């Protein structure tokens, strides 16, 4: 974990985003106390960054655990479901959604980073078929709604509900279109996304896209970087060499596990990592 400079003002979190964070999506987990205990234990072990979302069922339990921690020593990320394309007339509805998240997260006054979870409508059912998701998250719809959506993200930041704003699961074409938003072109340095949280693992390294975002000073957060290790290992039995290469690196650098090797590989690329 990265040591961060703390502010003496307990009302404002001035820490840098920790290099390694904890993902709080626990699919199928119904024991809320188990989740709360896991979050508390992770903090005892030194973790300070917690990645949450409006669609996660764990938020209340995570908030219970976070409420016992010093706010200025914890970095909280959460994500809004879909593009927040509310008009000025119903902006308060959007604001109330974020306020509900703040309440669930332990009655905090703000989150350190607020992301758009995915570049589609907030009505998208992510458990639906790929065809249905594609229809509800078409690029045509995205193009027509991102200007208002990003304007609302900036307004949420200005209203003090978050310190920074960013995106998640945006491909390059989504990011390039976002950079054309009037609210960005008028003030690129202030209103460019702080971070993009995307899927990166040894089979999907995203070298070009990561370099592109970093050239724009956009931080890259990697999720599910270990999820398909069993598949990579199974593929080695059919002649694929990636797993053996990872294992060789583990041995070379004296790592305790391939997971540690992957974390080091990502950190060396200046990528932020979410683990479980």
C-alpha positions as CSV (number, residue, x, y, z in Angstrom):
1,X,0.0,0.0,0.0
2,X,1.1,3.6,-0.6
3,X,1.8,5.8,2.3
4,X,-0.3,9.0,1.9
5,X,0.0,12.5,3.3
6,X,-2.9,13.2,5.6
7,X,-4.5,16.6,6.4
8,X,-5.1,17.7,9.9
9,X,-8.6,18.8,8.9
10,X,-10.8,15.8,9.8
11,X,-13.6,17.1,7.6
12,X,-11.6,16.9,4.4
13,X,-9.8,13.8,3.0
14,X,-6.6,15.0,1.3
15,X,-5.0,11.6,0.9
16,X,-3.9,10.4,-2.5
17,X,-5.8,7.4,-4.0
18,X,-4.2,4.3,-2.5
19,X,-2.5,2.1,-5.1
20,X,-4.4,-1.1,-4.0
21,X,-8.0,-1.1,-3.0
22,X,-10.8,-3.5,-2.0
23,X,-13.7,-4.3,-4.3
24,X,-17.0,-4.6,-2.4
25,X,-19.1,-6.6,-4.9
26,X,-20.0,-9.8,-3.1
27,X,-22.4,-11.6,-5.5
28,X,-24.7,-14.0,-3.8
29,X,-23.5,-13.2,-0.3
30,X,-26.5,-12.7,2.1
31,X,-24.5,-12.6,5.4
32,X,-24.2,-8.9,5.9
33,X,-22.2,-9.3,9.1
34,X,-19.6,-11.4,7.1
35,X,-19.2,-8.5,4.6
36,X,-18.8,-6.0,7.5
37,X,-16.2,-8.2,9.2
38,X,-14.3,-8.6,5.9
39,X,-14.1,-4.8,5.4
40,X,-13.1,-4.2,9.0
41,X,-10.4,-6.9,8.7
42,X,-9.0,-5.4,5.5
43,X,-8.6,-2.1,7.2
44,X,-6.7,-3.7,10.0
45,X,-4.4,-5.2,7.4
46,X,-3.7,-1.8,5.9
47,X,-6.3,-1.3,3.1
48,X,-7.7,2.2,2.8
49,X,-9.5,2.3,-0.5
50,X,-13.0,0.8,-0.8
51,X,-14.7,0.5,-4.2
52,X,-18.5,0.5,-4.0
53,X,-21.5,1.1,-6.3
54,X,-25.1,2.0,-6.4
55,X,-26.0,-1.5,-7.8
56,X,-24.1,-3.4,-5.1
57,X,-26.2,-5.0,-2.4
58,X,-23.3,-4.8,0.1
59,X,-23.2,-1.0,0.5
60,X,-25.0,-0.8,3.8
61,X,-22.7,-3.4,5.4
62,X,-19.7,-1.7,4.0
63,X,-20.9,1.6,5.4
64,X,-21.4,0.0,8.8
65,X,-17.7,-1.1,8.8
66,X,-16.5,2.3,7.4
67,X,-18.4,4.3,10.1
68,X,-15.9,3.0,12.7
69,X,-12.9,4.3,10.7
70,X,-11.5,7.8,10.6
71,X,-12.9,9.4,7.5
72,X,-9.7,11.3,6.6
73,X,-7.9,7.9,6.5
74,X,-10.2,6.1,4.1
75,X,-10.7,6.6,0.4
76,X,-14.3,5.8,-0.8
77,X,-15.2,5.3,-4.4
78,X,-18.7,4.7,-5.6
79,X,-20.4,4.4,-8.9
80,X,-23.7,5.7,-10.3
81,X,-25.7,3.2,-12.4
82,X,-25.6,4.4,-16.0
83,X,-25.2,7.9,-17.5
84,X,-26.8,10.5,-15.1
85,X,-28.6,12.4,-17.9
86,X,-31.1,14.1,-15.7
87,X,-32.2,17.5,-16.9
88,X,-31.9,20.6,-14.8
89,X,-35.5,20.2,-13.9
90,X,-35.1,16.9,-12.2
91,X,-31.4,17.2,-11.1
92,X,-32.6,16.9,-7.5
93,X,-33.7,13.3,-8.2
94,X,-30.1,12.5,-9.2
95,X,-28.7,14.3,-6.2
96,X,-31.0,12.3,-3.9
97,X,-29.5,9.0,-5.4
98,X,-26.0,10.1,-4.5
99,X,-27.2,11.3,-1.0
100,X,-28.7,7.8,-0.5
101,X,-25.3,6.3,-1.2
102,X,-23.7,8.7,1.3
103,X,-26.2,7.6,3.9
104,X,-25.6,3.9,3.2
105,X,-21.8,4.4,3.3
106,X,-21.9,5.4,7.0
107,X,-23.5,8.9,6.7
108,X,-20.4,10.3,5.1
109,X,-20.6,13.9,3.7
110,X,-18.9,13.0,0.4
111,X,-17.1,10.3,-1.5
112,X,-13.6,10.7,-2.7
113,X,-14.4,9.5,-6.2
114,X,-17.7,9.2,-8.0
115,X,-17.8,7.2,-11.2
116,X,-20.3,6.6,-14.0
117,X,-20.5,2.8,-13.7
118,X,-21.0,2.0,-17.4
119,X,-21.8,4.0,-20.6
120,X,-25.5,3.2,-20.9
121,X,-29.0,3.9,-19.5
122,X,-29.4,3.5,-15.8
123,X,-32.3,1.1,-16.6
124,X,-29.8,-1.5,-18.0
125,X,-30.1,-4.9,-16.4
126,X,-26.5,-6.1,-16.4
127,X,-27.7,-9.7,-15.8
128,X,-29.7,-9.7,-19.1
129,X,-28.5,-11.2,-22.3
130,X,-25.6,-9.5,-24.1
131,X,-28.0,-8.5,-26.9
132,X,-30.3,-6.7,-24.5
133,X,-27.5,-4.9,-22.7
134,X,-26.1,-3.8,-26.1
135,X,-29.4,-2.4,-27.1
136,X,-29.8,-0.5,-23.8
137,X,-26.3,0.8,-24.0
138,X,-25.9,1.7,-27.6
139,X,-23.3,4.2,-28.7
140,X,-25.9,6.2,-30.5
141,X,-27.8,6.7,-27.1
142,X,-24.5,7.4,-25.4
143,X,-23.6,10.2,-27.9
144,X,-26.9,11.9,-27.3
145,X,-26.8,11.8,-23.5
146,X,-23.2,12.1,-22.4
147,X,-23.1,15.9,-22.6
148,X,-25.8,16.3,-20.0
149,X,-24.5,13.3,-18.1
150,X,-21.0,14.7,-17.6
151,X,-22.5,18.2,-16.9
152,X,-24.4,16.5,-14.0
153,X,-21.3,14.8,-12.7
154,X,-19.5,18.2,-12.6
155,X,-22.5,19.7,-10.8
156,X,-22.5,16.8,-8.2
157,X,-18.9,17.6,-7.5
158,X,-19.6,21.3,-7.2
159,X,-22.4,20.6,-4.8
160,X,-19.9,18.8,-2.6
161,X,-21.2,15.3,-2.9
162,X,-17.8,14.0,-4.2
163,X,-14.3,15.3,-4.4
164,X,-13.5,13.9,-7.9
165,X,-15.4,12.5,-10.8
166,X,-14.6,9.7,-13.3
167,X,-15.8,6.8,-15.4
168,X,-15.9,3.0,-15.5
169,X,-16.1,0.5,-18.3
170,X,-15.6,3.3,-20.9
171,X,-13.9,2.1,-24.1
172,X,-11.7,4.5,-26.1
173,X,-14.6,5.6,-28.3
174,X,-16.7,6.5,-25.3
175,X,-13.8,8.4,-23.7
176,X,-13.0,10.3,-26.9
177,X,-16.6,11.4,-27.2
178,X,-16.7,12.4,-23.5
179,X,-13.6,14.6,-24.2
180,X,-15.7,16.5,-26.8
181,X,-18.4,17.5,-24.2
182,X,-18.6,21.3,-23.9
183,X,-18.0,21.1,-20.1
184,X,-14.7,19.4,-20.9
185,X,-13.5,21.5,-23.9
186,X,-14.1,24.7,-21.9
187,X,-12.0,23.5,-19.0
188,X,-10.0,20.4,-19.9
189,X,-7.8,20.3,-16.9
190,X,-10.6,20.8,-14.4
191,X,-13.3,18.6,-16.0
192,X,-11.4,15.7,-17.6
193,X,-12.2,12.3,-15.8
194,X,-10.0,11.7,-12.8
195,X,-10.0,7.9,-13.5
196,X,-11.4,5.1,-15.6
197,X,-12.0,1.8,-13.9
198,X,-11.7,-1.1,-16.5
199,X,-11.2,-4.8,-16.7
200,X,-7.5,-5.6,-17.0
201,X,-5.8,-9.0,-16.5
202,X,-2.8,-10.8,-18.1
203,X,-4.9,-12.0,-21.0
204,X,-6.3,-8.5,-21.6
205,X,-3.4,-6.1,-20.8
206,X,-4.9,-3.1,-22.7
207,X,-1.4,-1.6,-23.3
208,X,-2.4,1.0,-25.9
209,X,-5.5,2.2,-24.1
210,X,-3.7,2.4,-20.7
211,X,-0.9,4.4,-22.3
212,X,-3.4,6.7,-24.0
213,X,-5.3,7.4,-20.8
214,X,-2.1,8.0,-18.8
215,X,-1.0,10.5,-21.5
216,X,-4.1,12.5,-20.6
217,X,-3.3,12.2,-16.9
218,X,-6.3,9.9,-16.4
219,X,-5.7,7.3,-13.7
220,X,-6.4,3.7,-14.6
221,X,-8.0,1.4,-12.1
222,X,-8.0,-2.3,-12.8
223,X,-10.7,-4.7,-11.6
224,X,-11.1,-8.5,-11.9
225,X,-7.4,-8.9,-12.6
226,X,-7.3,-12.4,-11.0
227,X,-10.8,-13.6,-11.8
228,X,-9.8,-15.8,-14.8
229,X,-6.6,-17.3,-13.4
230,X,-8.2,-20.8,-13.2
231,X,-9.1,-20.5,-16.9
232,X,-5.6,-19.3,-17.8
233,X,-4.2,-22.3,-15.8
234,X,-6.6,-24.7,-17.6
235,X,-5.6,-23.3,-21.0
236,X,-1.9,-24.2,-20.2
237,X,-2.9,-27.8,-20.4
238,X,-3.9,-27.2,-24.0
239,X,-0.6,-25.6,-25.0
240,X,-1.1,-21.9,-23.9
241,X,2.1,-20.6,-22.3
242,X,0.8,-17.6,-20.4
243,X,0.3,-19.4,-17.0
244,X,3.9,-20.9,-17.2
245,X,5.2,-17.4,-17.9
246,X,3.4,-16.0,-14.9
247,X,4.7,-18.8,-12.7
248,X,8.2,-18.2,-14.0
249,X,8.0,-14.6,-13.0
250,X,6.6,-15.5,-9.6
251,X,9.7,-17.7,-9.0
252,X,12.1,-15.2,-10.4
253,X,11.0,-12.4,-8.1
254,X,10.3,-14.6,-5.1
255,X,6.6,-13.7,-4.9
256,X,4.3,-15.7,-2.6
257,X,1.7,-16.2,-5.4
258,X,0.9,-15.4,-9.0
259,X,-1.7,-12.9,-7.6
260,X,1.3,-11.0,-6.1
261,X,3.1,-11.2,-9.5
262,X,0.1,-9.7,-11.3
263,X,-0.3,-6.9,-8.7
264,X,3.4,-6.0,-9.1
265,X,3.0,-6.1,-12.9
266,X,0.1,-3.7,-12.7
267,X,1.7,-1.3,-10.2
268,X,4.8,-1.1,-12.3
269,X,2.6,0.1,-15.2
270,X,1.3,2.8,-12.8
271,X,-2.1,1.2,-12.7
272,X,-4.3,1.2,-9.5
273,X,-5.6,-2.3,-8.5
274,X,-8.8,-3.6,-6.9
275,X,-8.6,-6.9,-5.1
276,X,-10.8,-9.1,-2.9
